[in-house]
Amino acid sequence: MPDVVDLENLRADVDAAVSRHLAVLEGQVAVIGRDATVLIDQAAALLSGGKRLRAAFAYWSFRAHGGGDAGHEREAAVRAGAALELFQAAALLHDDVMDASDTRRGLPTAHRAFQARHAASGWAGDPGRFGESAAILLGDLCLIAAQREIAEALAPLPVDRAQAVRTQFDAMQSEVIVGQYLDVLVQAEPWGVDPAADEERARAVLRAKSASYSVRQPLVIGALIAGADAAQVAAVAAAGQPLGEAFQLRDDVLGVFGDPEITGKPAGDDLREGKRTVLAARTMAAGDAHQRALLTQRLGDPGLTDADVTALRDAVVASGALDGVEQLIDDLTRTALAGLETAALTERGRAVLIALTHAAVDRAA
């Protein structure tokens, strides 16, 4: 089987929809201020990468619920996928600023790129502040683009169907933004005293911040575009929730153990950023005194050397936390697959959604 996201020319069609939107946006920006077109260049660089899994989950849910492979409804499903990609770009831009991340997909993050532009040009003021401000504004611009793209995508659909999709899209956006705040809050609250409570908070954050918009809501949006009934929507949402959680848990594992040549981020980046993940909570719960002390003292230290990262990784592995999170990923994935197996789906659509499920959790980046 070819790359599952490439089936039925989906990746190319989503990329084309994103490119069309950016071209229109560039024209509007140029009229306002030619110097600002660099914003579109940076957005295009970010949007040129990515796995397109969110768009694929939406599209193949549409197909699995009886949507056709041509026509205005198919175009709506593709453009809804483009809107999801634009929204993700906005979320990533803001997230990178909040996390002070240096790289994204092997390239400098937007705020670092704007910071370097400021410094190289010898402009007045603080380069770091300029970079963060520009990246935040670019994130806002991508968020506006997502609103416009989803509105245009849904315009040809029956009013009740379009309204149902828009309601879910809007709810997804609110959930992600609130999840981002909860993530910021968790980073500020006392941590390490009650590992069970820490894990529950970490899982609540990933469900709100990532699980919903990574899998569950794209599946729901695709089903609604196809005209699925309430029972069908509930079934696919029930499968999407545990899969979305497994998807983010895989990200958390890769944030500590991923190969930087594949992930495009420095080794152990989440350790330097101090991410209070399920992996970290389980290390605190199951580790010995030395392992817990090491995590307490060094998690979130931006000056961690490669040797420090290796020591922290060893502590996570020795505590059994890595094995435990891998088992949790497997359990959640099995629950999702069982839901897809019993849902009222076309057989081809079900097969592709199952393949996408494996692509979401069995990955190295």
N, C-alpha and C positions, 0 to 999 in steps of 0.2 A: 504493500500500500504506500502511495506517496505520502508526503507530509500531510497529515489530516487537515491542517488549516488551508492547504492548497486545493482541496477537493472542490469541484464545481467552480473553480477560478475565484474562490472567495477572497483569498489574501489580496490578489491583484485588484479585485473590485472594491474592496474596502480601502486599499491604498489609493486607488483612483478617486474615490469619494472624498477622502481626507485631503488629497492634493488639490482637488477642485475647490474645496472650501478654503484652503489656505491661499489659493490664488485670488479668490474673490476678496478675502480678508486683506491680502497684501495691497490690492488696489485701493481699498478703503483707507488703509493706514497711510499709503503714499499721499493721498489727497490731504490728509490731516497734517502729516509731517514726514517728509522724505527720510529724515534721519532715523525715524522710528521703524523703518522696514527691517532693520536688524532683528527686531523682535520676531518677525515672521521667519527669518532665516534660522533663528535659534529654535523656534517651534518645529520647523521642518526637520531639523537635525534630530530632535528628540523623537518626533513621530515617525521617522524613517526606520526606527528599530522597533523592537517589541515582538512578542509572540503572537499577538492578535487572538489570544485565547478567548477573551471576553466577547469579541465580535463573533468568533466561531461558535461559542455556546449559544449566543442569541440566534444566529442563523440556523444552526442545526436543530435547535428546539423548534424553530419555525417550520423547518422541513419535516421534523419528526411528528409534528401535529397537523400534517396534511398540507402545509404550504407548498406552492409550486416552485419549479426551478426556473421560471420566467414570469414576466409580468410586473405590474405595479406593486403587488404585495411583496414579491421577492426583492424589488428595489427598495421598498421600505425596510425590509429586514437587513439588507446590506447597509443602508444609510444609518439605521439605528446602531449597527456595529461601529460605523465611523463615529457616531456621536459618543459611544462608549469609549472609543480610543481617545477622542478629544478630551473627554472628562478625565480619563486616566492621566493624560498629560498634565492637566491642571493639578490633579492631586499629587503627582510626582514632583512637579516644580515646587509646590508649597512644602511637601514633605522633605525634600532635599534641603530647603532653607532651614526648616525646624531642626533637622538632624545634623546640620552643618556638614553634609556629605560632600566629598570632593569629586567623586566620579559616579557616573551612571552609564551602564552599557559600554564601559571601556573608554568613555570620553569625559572631559570635565563637565560637572553639573552646570546648569545654566548660570547660577549665581557666581560660580567660579569663573566661567567664561566672560561674563560681564565685568567681573572684578579685574580680570586680566586686561580686558579692553580698556578700562579706565586707567589702569596703571601704565599701560603701554602708551597711552595718548597723553599722559601727563596732565590729566584734568584736575580741577580743584576738588577738595573734599576727600573723604575716606573711601578708598577703592572697595573695601569690603561692604560698607554700607550701601554704596551705589549698586554693587552686584546683587545684594539681597533685595533691594528695592525694585530693581529691574526684573528679577526673577518672579517676585510676587505679582507684579503688574502683568507679566507674561502669563502667569498662571490664571489671573483674572480674565485675560483675553481669551485663553483656551476654554475657560469655563463658559464665557459668553458664546464662543463658537459652538460648544456642545449644545447649548440651548437652541441655537439657530438651526443646527443640523438635525436635531431630533424633531423640531417643529416642521421643518421642510420634509423630513422623511415620512411623517405621519399624515401630512396634508391630503394625500390621495385616498386614505382609508376611510371607511364609514366613521361617522362622528363618535359613536359610542365606543368603537374599538380604539380609535385614536386617543380618546379621553382616558380609557383604561390603561393604555401604555404610558401615556404622559404622567398619570398619577403614580405609576410604579417608578418611572425614571426620576421624578421629583423626590419621591420618598427615598430612593437610593442615594441621591445626592445629599439629602439631609443626614442620612444615617452615616455616610462616610465622614462628613464634616464633624458631626458629633463624636464619631469614633476617633477622629484625629485629636479632638480636645481631650477625650478620655485617655488617649495615649500620652499626651503632654502631662495630664494630671498624674497618671501612674508613675511617670518619671520623676515627679516632684514629691509624691507621698512617701512616707516611711516604708521601707521594704526590707525583707529578709528575716523578720521576726516570726511571721506566720506564713510559711511557704504554701500551704493549702489555699489560703486566701489570696496570696500573690498569684498562684496559678489561675484561680477563678477570675481574678481581675484581668490577667493577661488574655485569657480566652474570651472574656467579654469584649475586650478591645479589638481582638482580631476578628471576632464575629461582626462587630459594627463597622470597623474600619476597612476590612478587606474581604471577608467571606461573602458578604452580601453582594457587593458590586463586582466581585471577581467571577462568581458562578451563579448564585441563586437568582439575582435580579436579571442578568442576561437571559437565563433560561425562561424566566417568567415573561420577560419582554418578548422574546421570540414566540412563545406560545400564544400570547395575546394578539400579536400581529397576525398569526394564523387563524385566529378566531376560536381558540380553545375554550372549553367551558370551565366553570369554577372547579370542578373535581379534577380535571386535567391539570389546571394551573396549580392547584394545591399539591398534586402528586409530584410534579416536577420541582416545585419549590422545596418540598420535603427532601428530595434527593439532592438538590443543590446546596442546601445549608451545610450538611456534613462535608460535602466535597469542597465547598469554599473554605471551610476550616482546615481541612487537610492540605489544601493548596497553600494557605498561608503558613501552616506549620512547616511545610517543605521549604518555603522561603526562609523561615527562621533557622532551620538546620543549615541551609546553604549560606546564610549570613555569618555562620561560625565556621563551617567546615567546607564551604565551596571553594573550587579552584578559581582563583582570580582570572586566569586565562579564559575561563568559560563564563563566569558570572559578570565580568567586567567591573568588579569592585575589589578593593584590597582584601587580602586574606584576613579573616576575623574582624571585618568592619563593624559588625554588630556589637562586638566586645568593646571596641574603642568608643562606640557611640553609647554604650551602656544600656542597650535594649533589654528591658525587663520582660523577657519572653517566657513561655512555658518551659523551654529548655533550661533557662536560668533558674526558674522556680523549682524545677525538679532536681536540679543539682543541689540547691539549698536544702531541699527536703530529704534527699537520700545520701548526700555526701557526708564524709567524715569531717572532723573538726578542721583539719588542714584544708580540705577542698572548699568548705564553706568560708573559711577565713580568706582564702585566696580570691574567691569570687567577690566577697564583700569589699576587700581592699582594692582590687584591680579592675572590676567591671566599671566601664565608663571612663577609664583613663585614656585620653587621646594620645598619650606618649608611649603606649604599649609597643615594645619591640616585637620582632617576629618570634623571638625566644619566649617572650611573655605570652604571646598569643598561643604558642604551642603548649605552654604550661597550663593555661586556662582550658584549652581544648582537652588536654589529658585529664584534667580534673572532671570535666563534664562527662567524658567517656567512662572514667573509673567509677564515678558515682552511679552509673547505670542510667543517667538521665537521657543520653542519646538513644539507647535501646528502648527506653520507655516511650519517648516521643515517636520513634519509628513505629512502635506497636500501635500507638494512638492514631498515627496517620493511616496505618493498615486497617484498623477497626473502622475509622470514619469512612474510608474509601469503600470498604465492604458494604457498609450501610447505604452509601450512595448508589453503588452498583445494584444492590438488591432493589432499591427504589426504582431505578431505571428499568430493571428487568420486568417489573410488574406494572409499570405505567402503561397507559394506553397510547402507544407510539407506533409509527410505521417501523417496519423492521429495518429498513436501511437507515432511517434516522436514529433508531436505537443503537445500531451498530456503530455509527459514527460518534454518537454521544459517549458510548462506552470507550471508544478509542481516545476521545478527547479527555475523558476522565483519567486514563492512564498517562496521557501526555501532561496533564496538570500536576500529577504527583510523582511520576517516575521521570524526573528531569534533573539536569545538572546545572541549570541556570534559571 
